[in-house]
Amino acid sequence: SKATVSVLNWFCTSLLHTHTPATMPYTVFVASDVFGRKVNLELEFPFAPTLSELTKQCEYAFSAEQSSQRPGQHMPYQVSKFHVVDEVTDDWVEVIGANQLKNFCQLYSFQPHSTRYTESQGHIPAAKKGVMTYSAGGAPAPASWGGSPHPGTPQAAAPIHHAGTSPPRGSSYQGGAYVPPQQKAGPHLLPDNVSHDEKVRITFEEADANKNRVLEMDEVQGTFRVCGLDFASSILDDLYRKADFDRDGVISWPEWQRFCELYPALLDSLYYRLKAHFEHLAEVGKIDGVKEQRNGLVDRERQLQNNLDQLKSDHDDLQRRYGDADLKVQGEQDGLRAAEDQSRDGAKDLDRARQLKADKERDFANERERERQAQLRAAESAREVEDATRKANAAQQNVDAAEATERRLLQALEDARREKDRQMGIAADARAAAAAAQDRHNQILGDIPQTVELAKSALQDADRDLANADQNQRALSKQVHDSAQRVQDAARSRDDLNRQLQGNRDRQDPCQRALDEAKRAIGDHDRQVQDMEERLAAEDKRKAALLDEEKMLVAQEVRLRAQRESLEDEETKLRGQHQQFFQSAGRVSPGRSRSPPMGAAAAPAGVNYATPGRQY
């Protein structure tokens, strides 16, 4: 199924309202079908996961979701492939590499096709926390940094590696947390309230660097140097000589017990200085860990800054493209207006051609009417010619009759002659009228075909002009339609660019807020580191003052022990003199015995606490 998910809104909303600046895990939203219903789980990782790690955590989380919905026997959840929402196309694409993943991205997990599983389309719900195989969000992982050599003492939990920071050199990723190698285990913390015997054992084991169960000179010197007890080499040599009771060059465990009985203040100083040393290393490790987290925050800030710069660059490019598109729209609109003007001019030309054709049609009809009228007049003139001819024939007959009458009637000769002249004049007039009518008839007959042909030719020219005007008008109409389509396309492209600009601006605002939040987180982080360093420096200063005072007491104990041993030597010498005196005087010396110091451990087999040359 397809769902429109704004990855950046997910990221900014979750970053501003869910996570603290100190811990920024890598969160991925994964949706899938569980028993025919869409489920969206939120999976957190300490850093950007690989596809195999994502697949493993997804299968574990959805298997747990299946068990929570339907407890009992069911097939474990399996991942066939992932799809992720592409920010550019706003569509689902298959995940083929871990570089397609982003913090707070939305994924969809497909299971292998089978008879028990059918994929269906549906709305992706809001995400809920998924069950993970490791403790996310900064909680300690099940694995630890290695066992403490002291039973009953607390162990330092393995630090969880947060998103955006690089793993420690030489570490490995197990169970969702970085586990350092054993040889690089972090400092362990010593308990506060321990017995005298525990102090003896812990100091011996801490000083025994090579773990051979004896203390050598360089190990003792290194322990005193770490504890800040910078005694003179002569004093250290004397202390080592006193501890090495059997003079074999090393200090065994019983010898160390005896030495600590003789120097309890030195034992306390060694133990608590070692404890302070380990606590100092732990605080320094915390500060270093916080500083390493700052690298992740700086990387996040750099990434957000790059994203913001890219958004601004895209905004400038979109703004430029929008300006070009707007200019193109204006150009197409100008072309559309010009085409519309041409179309209007063509329409006017078409109207004029139609009007001209109508005029020519009227002229042709008028000419046809004039031809008909001329034909009627020609027919009438033909009848007039016939009438005039008949009249001329009648007049000729009358002339013939008059001549006959003249011949017959001589007496009316003068009248007949006058009548003859008159009739001859009438006949001449009739012949002239007939000739004129014939001429008019011939002229009318000659004029009629020429006028009609001219009108017909003019009508044909008008038809051709009308056809050309109509074709031109159709071409202009098509040009107007194409221009209007181009204007619409350009306007649509401009509107798309405008929407992209608006979306770019909408993405810039949360990205800028996230960048500001990252900068504030870095500032808070720096202040946190500064406060931790200041507290550590103040604590170191306070402890240094206490240790200086303690060093004076330890030195005083060493001096007092040396004075005591000197007095004991004097006492031994005096007793030897007394024995010699008693022997020379023949007296019996009273026998005396001496027990080990109070609180001292029992002497092991083969070890005598007596001072050489003395018997108890």
Secondary structure per residue as TSV (DSSP state, phi and psi in degrees):
chain	resnum	aa	ss	phi	psi
A	1	S	-	360.0	157.8
A	2	K	-	-112.2	135.6
A	3	A	-	-138.8	137.1
A	4	T	-	-86.3	112.6
A	5	V	-	-122.5	125.6
A	6	S	-	-88.6	103.8
A	7	V	H	-63.0	-41.5
A	8	L	H	-65.2	-38.1
A	9	N	H	-65.2	-40.9
A	10	W	H	-55.6	-48.3
A	11	F	H	-63.2	-50.5
A	12	C	H	-66.6	-41.9
A	13	T	H	-63.2	-45.3
A	14	S	H	-68.0	-38.1
A	15	L	H	-65.8	-38.2
A	16	L	H	-82.4	-26.0
A	17	H	H	-118.3	-12.2
A	18	T	T	-110.5	-48.9
A	19	H	-	-103.9	148.5
A	20	T	-	-85.9	158.4
A	21	P	S	-62.7	-27.4
A	22	A	S	-75.8	-31.9
A	23	T	-	-121.8	119.3
A	24	M	-	-129.4	80.7
A	25	P	-	-70.5	165.3
A	26	Y	E	-92.7	114.5
A	27	T	E	-107.9	136.6
A	28	V	E	-132.1	133.1
A	29	F	E	-98.1	125.4
A	30	V	E	-125.1	124.1
A	31	A	E	-110.7	151.0
A	32	S	E	-165.2	172.5
A	33	D	E	-88.8	127.9
A	34	V	E	-126.7	107.4
A	35	F	T	55.0	44.0
A	36	G	T	79.9	8.8
A	37	R	E	-129.6	139.1
A	38	K	E	-71.9	132.7
A	39	V	E	-130.3	132.8
A	40	N	E	-118.4	117.9
A	41	L	E	-111.3	144.6
A	42	E	E	-100.4	115.5
A	43	L	E	-110.8	129.9
A	44	E	E	-110.7	137.7
A	45	F	E	-124.8	152.3
A	46	P	S	-69.5	-18.4
A	47	F	S	-160.6	178.7
A	48	A	-	-60.5	120.6
A	49	P	-	-83.0	159.3
A	50	T	-	-82.3	170.8
A	51	L	H	-64.6	-37.3
A	52	S	H	-66.1	-41.9
A	53	E	H	-65.6	-41.2
A	54	L	H	-62.8	-42.9
A	55	T	H	-62.6	-43.3
A	56	K	H	-63.2	-48.4
A	57	Q	H	-66.2	-37.3
A	58	C	H	-65.7	-45.0
A	59	E	H	-63.6	-39.7
A	60	Y	H	-66.1	-45.0
A	61	A	H	-66.5	-44.2
A	62	F	H	-74.1	-29.0
A	63	S	H	-63.8	-42.3
A	64	A	H	-63.5	-37.4
A	65	E	H	-65.9	-39.6
A	66	Q	H	-62.3	-43.0
A	67	S	H	-65.4	-36.3
A	68	S	H	-70.3	-33.0
A	69	Q	H	-79.6	-43.0
A	70	R	S	-134.6	86.6
A	71	P	-	-62.6	141.7
A	72	G	S	132.0	-162.6
A	73	Q	S	-80.6	126.2
A	74	H	-	-159.2	158.5
A	75	M	-	-69.1	140.8
A	76	P	-	-67.0	153.0
A	77	Y	-	-72.0	136.2
A	78	Q	-	-128.3	143.7
A	79	V	-	-100.3	126.4
A	80	S	-	-92.3	-44.2
A	81	K	E	-164.7	165.2
A	82	F	E	-118.0	146.1
A	83	H	E	-120.9	145.9
A	84	V	E	-129.2	151.8
A	85	V	E	-77.8	121.4
A	86	D	-	-81.0	127.5
A	87	E	T	-69.0	-28.2
A	88	V	T	-79.9	-52.4
A	89	T	T	-89.2	-10.8
A	90	D	-	56.1	41.9
A	91	D	S	-136.5	164.5
A	92	W	E	-81.5	133.4
A	93	V	E	-131.2	152.9
A	94	E	E	-75.3	140.1
A	95	V	-	-85.7	117.4
A	96	I	-	-115.6	-7.2
A	97	G	S	-153.4	153.8
A	98	A	G	-68.0	-17.4
A	99	N	G	-70.9	-12.5
A	100	Q	G	-80.6	-12.3
A	101	L	-	-83.7	145.4
A	102	K	-	-136.5	158.2
A	103	N	T	-62.8	130.2
A	104	F	T	65.8	33.3
A	105	C	E	-85.6	156.2
A	106	Q	E	-102.3	123.3
A	107	L	E	-115.5	160.2
A	108	Y	E	-128.9	128.1
A	109	S	E	-102.0	127.0
A	110	F	E	-102.0	138.5
A	111	Q	-	-93.9	158.9
A	112	P	-	-61.3	140.5
A	113	H	-	-66.9	133.6
A	114	S	B	-156.9	176.2
A	115	T	T	-71.3	-23.6
A	116	R	T	-90.6	-6.3
A	117	Y	B	-131.7	126.9
A	118	T	-	-134.0	125.0
A	119	E	-	-78.9	135.4
A	120	S	-	-132.8	150.8
A	121	Q	-	-78.9	148.5
A	122	G	-	-177.7	169.2
A	123	H	-	-78.4	136.4
A	124	I	-	-82.0	120.4
A	125	P	-	-76.8	178.7
A	126	A	-	-67.3	149.4
A	127	A	-	-77.3	148.6
A	128	K	E	-128.7	162.4
A	129	K	E	-63.7	134.5
A	130	G	-	-101.9	156.7
A	131	V	-	-77.0	129.0
A	132	M	-	-113.6	161.0
A	133	T	S	-86.2	1.5
A	134	Y	S	-142.6	164.7
A	135	S	-	-84.5	109.8
A	136	A	-	-90.4	171.8
A	137	G	T	77.1	19.0
A	138	G	T	97.3	1.0
A	139	A	-	-75.0	155.8
A	140	P	-	-65.8	142.6
A	141	A	-	-79.0	160.1
A	142	P	S	-61.1	-36.1
A	143	A	S	-76.1	150.3
A	144	S	B	-115.9	177.5
A	145	W	S	-80.7	4.5
A	146	G	-	122.7	153.1
A	147	G	-	-72.9	146.2
A	148	S	-	-81.0	144.1
A	149	P	S	-73.2	-5.6
A	150	H	S	-112.3	112.2
A	151	P	T	-62.6	141.3
A	152	G	T	85.2	-7.0
A	153	T	S	-93.2	146.7
A	154	P	-	-68.9	151.0
A	155	Q	-	-107.2	147.6
A	156	A	-	-77.5	129.4
A	157	A	B	-71.0	151.4
A	158	A	-	-68.6	129.3
A	159	P	-	-70.8	136.6
A	160	I	-	-81.5	133.3
A	161	H	-	-87.7	123.3
A	162	H	-	-89.2	164.4
A	163	A	T	-66.6	145.5
A	164	G	T	90.8	-6.9
A	165	T	S	-111.7	158.9
A	166	S	-	-86.3	145.8
A	167	P	-	-68.4	152.7
A	168	P	-	-61.9	146.0
A	169	R	T	-61.8	130.8
A	170	G	T	84.0	1.8
A	171	S	-	-89.1	168.9
A	172	S	E	-131.3	160.6
A	173	Y	E	-106.1	114.6
A	174	Q	E	-136.4	126.2
A	175	G	T	64.6	26.0
A	176	G	T	90.3	3.4
A	177	A	E	-138.3	155.4
A	178	Y	E	-80.7	126.3
A	179	V	E	-114.9	115.6
A	180	P	-	-69.2	158.8
A	181	P	-	-67.2	157.2
A	182	Q	G	-62.8	-35.4
A	183	Q	G	-72.2	-11.5
A	184	K	G	-116.1	36.5
A	185	A	-	-65.9	146.0
A	186	G	-	-73.2	167.6
A	187	P	-	-67.3	138.9
A	188	H	-	-94.4	156.8
A	189	L	-	-101.4	138.4
A	190	L	-	-90.4	146.4
A	191	P	-	-70.8	162.0
A	192	D	S	-83.1	-58.8
A	193	N	S	-99.2	102.0
A	194	V	-	-130.7	160.5
A	195	S	-	-80.4	172.5
A	196	H	H	-62.5	-42.3
A	197	D	H	-63.4	-38.5
A	198	E	H	-65.4	-38.6
A	199	K	H	-61.9	-43.5
A	200	V	H	-60.7	-46.7
A	201	R	H	-65.9	-44.4
A	202	I	H	-65.9	-43.7
A	203	T	H	-64.8	-37.0
A	204	F	H	-64.5	-45.5
A	205	E	H	-68.6	-35.1
A	206	E	H	-70.4	-36.4
A	207	A	H	-74.7	-27.0
A	208	D	-	-77.8	85.0
A	209	A	T	-69.4	-40.2
A	210	N	T	-90.5	3.5
A	211	K	-	56.2	41.1
A	212	N	S	-100.8	10.7
A	213	R	S	67.1	17.5
A	214	V	S	-139.3	154.7
A	215	L	B	-104.0	126.2
A	216	E	-	-99.3	169.3
A	217	M	H	-60.7	-45.0
A	218	D	H	-66.3	-31.2
A	219	E	H	-68.5	-41.1
A	220	V	H	-65.8	-44.3
A	221	Q	H	-61.5	-42.5
A	222	G	H	-63.0	-40.0
A	223	T	H	-64.9	-45.1
A	224	F	H	-63.4	-36.7
A	225	R	H	-68.5	-41.8
A	226	V	H	-63.0	-37.3
A	227	C	T	-80.0	-3.7
A	228	G	T	79.3	14.0
A	229	L	-	-92.7	79.7
A	230	D	-	-85.5	68.3
A	231	F	-	-72.7	161.4
A	232	A	-	-64.8	152.5
A	233	S	H	-61.5	-32.2
A	234	S	H	-66.0	-39.8
A	235	I	H	-66.9	-43.1
A	236	L	H	-62.4	-41.5
A	237	D	H	-62.7	-40.2
A	238	D	H	-66.2	-42.8
A	239	L	H	-62.5	-43.0
A	240	Y	H	-64.2	-38.8
A	241	R	H	-64.9	-39.2
A	242	K	H	-68.9	-35.5
A	243	A	H	-72.9	-36.5
A	244	D	-	-79.5	82.3
A	245	F	T	-68.0	-40.3
A	246	D	T	-87.9	3.6
A	247	R	-	56.2	39.5
A	248	D	S	-96.2	6.0
A	249	G	S	88.6	-4.7
A	250	V	S	-135.1	161.9
A	251	I	B	-107.3	116.8
A	252	S	-	-84.7	174.0
A	253	W	H	-62.5	-45.4
A	254	P	H	-63.6	-37.4
A	255	E	H	-65.1	-36.8
A	256	W	H	-67.6	-36.2
A	257	Q	H	-61.9	-44.8
A	258	R	H	-64.5	-41.1
A	259	F	H	-62.4	-42.3
A	260	C	H	-67.8	-28.0
A	261	E	H	-68.2	-33.9
A	262	L	H	-76.1	-30.0
A	263	Y	-	-127.3	71.7
A	264	P	H	-66.5	-36.6
A	265	A	H	-66.3	-38.8
A	266	L	H	-64.8	-38.5
A	267	L	H	-60.7	-48.9
A	268	D	H	-59.2	-41.1
A	269	S	H	-63.3	-45.8
A	270	L	H	-60.3	-46.2
A	271	Y	H	-63.4	-51.4
A	272	Y	H	-73.2	-27.7
A	273	R	H	-70.3	-39.4
A	274	L	H	-62.8	-41.7
A	275	K	H	-60.5	-45.2
A	276	A	H	-65.2	-36.8
A	277	H	H	-63.0	-45.5
A	278	F	H	-67.4	-37.8
A	279	E	H	-64.4	-38.7
A	280	H	H	-63.3	-44.3
A	281	L	H	-61.7	-38.4
A	282	A	H	-64.0	-43.5
A	283	E	H	-64.2	-41.8
A	284	V	H	-62.7	-39.5
A	285	G	H	-63.3	-39.2
A	286	K	H	-62.0	-45.3
A	287	I	H	-61.9	-42.6
A	288	D	H	-63.4	-38.6
A	289	G	H	-64.2	-41.2
A	290	V	H	-64.7	-38.6
A	291	K	H	-64.9	-37.7
A	292	E	H	-64.4	-37.3
A	293	Q	H	-62.6	-31.4
A	294	R	H	-62.5	-33.6
A	295	N	H	-60.1	-39.3
A	296	G	H	-63.7	-41.3
A	297	L	H	-64.2	-39.7
A	298	V	H	-65.4	-41.1
A	299	D	H	-62.2	-40.6
A	300	R	H	-63.9	-42.4
A	301	E	H	-61.9	-44.4
A	302	R	H	-62.7	-40.4
A	303	Q	H	-65.1	-44.2
A	304	L	H	-64.1	-39.1
A	305	Q	H	-64.3	-41.6
A	306	N	H	-63.8	-40.9
A	307	N	H	-62.3	-43.1
A	308	L	H	-65.7	-42.3
A	309	D	H	-61.9	-39.5
A	310	Q	H	-65.8	-40.6
A	311	L	H	-63.1	-41.2
A	312	K	H	-65.7	-40.7
A	313	S	H	-63.0	-43.4
A	314	D	H	-63.1	-37.4
A	315	H	H	-63.4	-44.3
A	316	D	H	-63.2	-42.0
A	317	D	H	-64.4	-43.1
A	318	L	H	-65.1	-37.2
A	319	Q	H	-63.5	-42.4
A	320	R	H	-64.7	-45.5
A	321	R	H	-64.2	-35.4
A	322	Y	H	-65.1	-40.6
A	323	G	H	-63.0	-42.9
A	324	D	H	-62.5	-42.6
A	325	A	H	-64.3	-38.8
A	326	D	H	-65.2	-41.9
A	327	L	H	-62.4	-39.1
A	328	K	H	-64.7	-41.2
A	329	V	H	-61.6	-43.7
A	330	Q	H	-63.5	-41.8
A	331	G	H	-62.6	-43.8
A	332	E	H	-65.7	-36.5
A	333	Q	H	-65.0	-40.3
A	334	D	H	-62.2	-43.8
A	335	G	H	-62.3	-38.6
A	336	L	H	-63.9	-43.3
A	337	R	H	-63.2	-42.2
A	338	A	H	-62.9	-42.3
A	339	A	H	-64.5	-38.8
A	340	E	H	-65.1	-39.8
A	341	D	H	-62.2	-46.1
A	342	Q	H	-61.3	-39.3
A	343	S	H	-63.7	-40.5
A	344	R	H	-64.7	-42.7
A	345	D	H	-62.9	-41.2
A	346	G	H	-63.4	-38.5
A	347	A	H	-63.9	-40.2
A	348	K	H	-63.7	-43.1
A	349	D	H	-61.5	-39.6
A	350	L	H	-64.3	-40.9
A	351	D	H	-63.5	-41.1
A	352	R	H	-65.5	-39.5
A	353	A	H	-63.8	-41.3
A	354	R	H	-64.4	-40.6
A	355	Q	H	-64.9	-41.5
A	356	L	H	-63.3	-41.7
A	357	K	H	-62.2	-42.2
A	358	A	H	-61.5	-42.1
A	359	D	H	-62.3	-43.7
A	360	K	H	-64.7	-37.5
A	361	E	H	-63.7	-40.8
A	362	R	H	-64.5	-43.1
A	363	D	H	-60.6	-41.9
A	364	F	H	-63.1	-42.7
A	365	A	H	-64.1	-40.0
A	366	N	H	-63.5	-42.4
A	367	E	H	-63.8	-39.5
A	368	R	H	-62.8	-39.2
A	369	E	H	-66.3	-42.8
A	370	R	H	-63.0	-36.7
A	371	E	H	-62.5	-43.3
A	372	R	H	-63.3	-43.2
A	373	Q	H	-63.6	-39.5
A	374	A	H	-64.9	-39.0
A	375	Q	H	-63.9	-39.3
A	376	L	H	-63.8	-43.6
A	377	R	H	-65.4	-36.6
A	378	A	H	-63.3	-40.7
A	379	A	H	-64.6	-40.9
A	380	E	H	-65.1	-41.4
A	381	S	H	-66.3	-33.2
A	382	A	H	-63.8	-40.3
A	383	R	H	-65.8	-39.0
A	384	E	H	-61.8	-40.9
A	385	V	H	-61.1	-43.6
A	386	E	H	-63.1	-43.4
A	387	D	H	-61.3	-43.8
A	388	A	H	-64.8	-36.9
A	389	T	H	-65.7	-44.1
A	390	R	H	-61.3	-42.1
A	391	K	H	-64.1	-39.4
A	392	A	H	-64.7	-41.1
A	393	N	H	-63.4	-42.3
A	394	A	H	-64.4	-39.2
A	395	A	H	-66.0	-37.9
A	396	Q	H	-64.9	-39.6
A	397	Q	H	-63.9	-38.6
A	398	N	H	-66.0	-36.5
A	399	V	H	-62.8	-44.2
A	400	D	H	-61.8	-41.9
A	401	A	H	-66.6	-37.5
A	402	A	H	-67.3	-39.7
A	403	E	H	-64.1	-38.9
A	404	A	H	-64.2	-42.0
A	405	T	H	-64.6	-36.6
A	406	E	H	-64.1	-40.7
A	407	R	H	-69.4	-35.1
A	408	R	H	-81.7	-34.9
A	409	L	-	-114.1	91.9
A	410	L	G	-68.9	-29.3
A	411	Q	G	-69.0	-24.4
A	412	A	G	-104.0	30.9
A	413	L	H	-62.5	-45.4
A	414	E	H	-63.8	-41.5
A	415	D	H	-68.8	-38.2
A	416	A	H	-65.6	-40.4
A	417	R	H	-61.4	-44.5
A	418	R	H	-62.1	-42.6
A	419	E	H	-63.6	-37.4
A	420	K	H	-63.7	-47.5
A	421	D	H	-60.7	-41.6
A	422	R	H	-63.3	-46.3
A	423	Q	H	-66.8	-36.3
A	424	M	H	-65.4	-38.7
A	425	G	H	-63.5	-41.9
A	426	I	H	-64.1	-41.4
A	427	A	H	-65.1	-40.1
A	428	A	H	-63.5	-43.2
A	429	D	H	-61.8	-39.8
A	430	A	H	-65.5	-42.2
A	431	R	H	-65.1	-39.4
A	432	A	H	-64.0	-42.4
A	433	A	H	-64.4	-39.5
A	434	A	H	-64.9	-40.9
A	435	A	H	-65.0	-42.9
A	436	A	H	-62.9	-40.5
A	437	A	H	-64.8	-39.3
A	438	Q	H	-64.0	-41.7
A	439	D	H	-61.9	-46.7
A	440	R	H	-60.6	-41.3
A	441	H	H	-61.9	-44.7
A	442	N	H	-64.7	-40.1
A	443	Q	H	-64.1	-41.9
A	444	I	H	-63.9	-44.5
A	445	L	H	-63.2	-34.2
A	446	G	H	-74.4	-32.5
A	447	D	H	-78.7	-30.8
A	448	I	H	-61.4	-52.5
A	449	P	H	-63.8	-38.3
A	450	Q	H	-65.2	-42.7
A	451	T	H	-67.1	-42.4
A	452	V	H	-65.9	-42.1
A	453	E	H	-63.8	-41.0
A	454	L	H	-61.7	-43.0
A	455	A	H	-65.2	-39.0
A	456	K	H	-66.3	-42.5
A	457	S	H	-63.2	-41.1
A	458	A	H	-63.0	-37.6
A	459	L	H	-65.8	-41.8
A	460	Q	H	-62.9	-42.1
A	461	D	H	-61.0	-39.7
A	462	A	H	-64.6	-38.4
A	463	D	H	-62.7	-44.7
A	464	R	H	-63.5	-43.0
A	465	D	H	-61.5	-39.8
A	466	L	H	-64.9	-43.0
A	467	A	H	-62.9	-43.6
A	468	N	H	-63.0	-43.3
A	469	A	H	-64.0	-38.9
A	470	D	H	-67.0	-42.1
A	471	Q	H	-63.1	-41.9
A	472	N	H	-63.6	-38.1
A	473	Q	H	-66.7	-40.7
A	474	R	H	-63.9	-40.7
A	475	A	H	-63.2	-41.5
A	476	L	H	-66.4	-37.9
A	477	S	H	-64.1	-42.0
A	478	K	H	-63.2	-40.0
A	479	Q	H	-63.2	-41.2
A	480	V	H	-63.1	-43.1
A	481	H	H	-62.7	-44.0
A	482	D	H	-64.2	-41.5
A	483	S	H	-62.9	-41.8
A	484	A	H	-63.9	-39.0
A	485	Q	H	-64.5	-42.7
A	486	R	H	-63.8	-38.4
A	487	V	H	-62.4	-43.8
A	488	Q	H	-63.7	-43.4
A	489	D	H	-62.5	-45.1
A	490	A	H	-63.6	-40.5
A	491	A	H	-66.0	-39.4
A	492	R	H	-64.0	-43.5
A	493	S	H	-63.1	-41.2
A	494	R	H	-64.1	-40.8
A	495	D	H	-65.3	-38.5
A	496	D	H	-61.5	-44.3
A	497	L	H	-64.4	-35.0
A	498	N	H	-66.4	-40.4
A	499	R	H	-65.5	-39.9
A	500	Q	H	-63.0	-39.2
A	501	L	H	-61.6	-44.1
A	502	Q	H	-64.2	-42.8
A	503	G	H	-62.7	-38.0
A	504	N	H	-63.2	-43.2
A	505	R	H	-65.3	-38.3
A	506	D	H	-64.2	-34.0
A	507	R	H	-77.6	-29.8
A	508	Q	H	-65.6	-39.1
A	509	D	H	-61.8	-53.7
A	510	P	H	-65.2	-32.7
A	511	C	H	-65.9	-40.4
A	512	Q	H	-64.5	-41.0
A	513	R	H	-63.9	-41.6
A	514	A	H	-64.0	-38.4
A	515	L	H	-64.8	-43.6
A	516	D	H	-62.3	-40.2
A	517	E	H	-64.5	-39.6
A	518	A	H	-64.7	-40.8
A	519	K	H	-64.2	-41.9
A	520	R	H	-63.6	-38.0
A	521	A	H	-63.7	-40.0
A	522	I	H	-64.9	-41.5
A	523	G	H	-62.5	-44.9
A	524	D	H	-62.5	-38.7
A	525	H	H	-63.6	-44.2
A	526	D	H	-62.9	-41.3
A	527	R	H	-65.7	-37.0
A	528	Q	H	-62.9	-44.6
A	529	V	H	-62.9	-42.4
A	530	Q	H	-62.6	-43.7
A	531	D	H	-62.4	-42.9
A	532	M	H	-63.7	-41.9
A	533	E	H	-66.9	-39.3
A	534	E	H	-65.3	-42.4
A	535	R	H	-64.1	-40.6
A	536	L	H	-64.7	-42.3
A	537	A	H	-63.7	-41.5
A	538	A	H	-64.8	-41.5
A	539	E	H	-65.6	-40.7
A	540	D	H	-62.8	-39.4
A	541	K	H	-64.4	-43.4
A	542	R	H	-64.4	-43.4
A	543	K	H	-67.2	-35.3
A	544	A	H	-62.0	-40.1
A	545	A	H	-64.3	-42.5
A	546	L	H	-65.4	-39.9
A	547	L	H	-68.1	-34.4
A	548	D	H	-63.3	-43.6
A	549	E	H	-64.4	-41.1
A	550	E	H	-65.3	-36.7
A	551	K	H	-60.6	-38.0
A	552	M	H	-62.3	-41.3
A	553	L	H	-66.8	-40.1
A	554	V	H	-64.9	-43.3
A	555	A	H	-61.1	-38.5
A	556	Q	H	-65.2	-38.8
A	557	E	H	-63.7	-40.7
A	558	V	H	-63.6	-42.1
A	559	R	H	-65.3	-43.9
A	560	L	H	-63.2	-39.1
A	561	R	H	-65.0	-39.3
A	562	A	H	-64.6	-42.4
A	563	Q	H	-62.7	-39.3
A	564	R	H	-64.7	-43.2
A	565	E	H	-65.7	-35.9
A	566	S	H	-63.7	-42.5
A	567	L	H	-63.4	-39.1
A	568	E	H	-64.5	-38.0
A	569	D	H	-64.0	-43.3
A	570	E	H	-60.3	-41.6
A	571	E	H	-62.1	-41.5
A	572	T	H	-63.2	-43.7
A	573	K	H	-60.9	-43.8
A	574	L	H	-62.9	-41.2
A	575	R	H	-65.7	-36.6
A	576	G	H	-63.3	-41.1
A	577	Q	H	-63.8	-39.1
A	578	H	H	-63.0	-42.4
A	579	Q	H	-63.1	-41.9
A	580	Q	H	-62.4	-40.2
A	581	F	H	-64.8	-44.1
A	582	F	H	-63.3	-39.1
A	583	Q	H	-67.0	-42.9
A	584	S	H	-68.5	-28.9
A	585	A	H	-88.8	-2.5
A	586	G	T	73.9	24.0
A	587	R	-	-96.2	156.9
A	588	V	-	-95.5	125.2
A	589	S	-	-79.3	127.8
A	590	P	-	-65.7	134.4
A	591	G	-	-77.6	138.9
A	592	R	-	-136.6	148.4
A	593	S	-	-123.7	160.8
A	594	R	-	-139.5	134.1
A	595	S	-	-93.1	161.1
A	596	P	-	-61.9	163.1
A	597	P	-	-58.9	155.2
A	598	M	T	-63.7	136.2
A	599	G	T	83.7	-4.8
A	600	A	-	-76.0	150.0
A	601	A	-	-72.1	155.0
A	602	A	-	-63.4	140.6
A	603	A	-	-71.0	132.3
A	604	P	-	-68.6	167.6
A	605	A	T	-61.6	134.5
A	606	G	T	86.5	-0.3
A	607	V	-	-114.5	128.2
A	608	N	-	-114.6	124.4
A	609	Y	-	-77.5	-6.2
A	610	A	S	-70.5	146.4
A	611	T	-	-72.1	138.2
A	612	P	T	-55.4	137.3
A	613	G	T	87.4	-2.1
A	614	R	-	-123.3	145.9
A	615	Q	-	-124.3	144.0
A	616	Y	-	-119.0	360.0
